[in-house]
Amino acid sequence: MEHTVRSNVLKSAKRWLFVEELTGKNDHPMIKESMELCGLCGTCGYPWCASSQTEIFVFAGVSTVRSARAADWFKTNVVWRSSWGAIP
């Protein structure tokens, strides 16, 4: 199971390797989709670093926080605590 999840996340992330804004205004279909997954306008020019992570995990079938705010990932998506025990 763990191997399958990792494999799915890697495959999903590889889709983003060469994604870039076409004219500097979030104007790539994957960026637009990731922003909309987070409840934001897909073409309003917001930073998309965290929203891309949301899309990667959702596409891979992993339940995750849906936020374009990077700090939200560190509050609610702490995988090691729920799966492998807290880090010392």
Secondary structure, DSSP 8 states (H G I E B T S, - for coil): -HHHHHHHHHHHHHTTTT---SSSSS-SHHHHHHHHHTTS-TTS----HHHHHHHHHHHTT------S-HHHHHHH--HHHHHT----
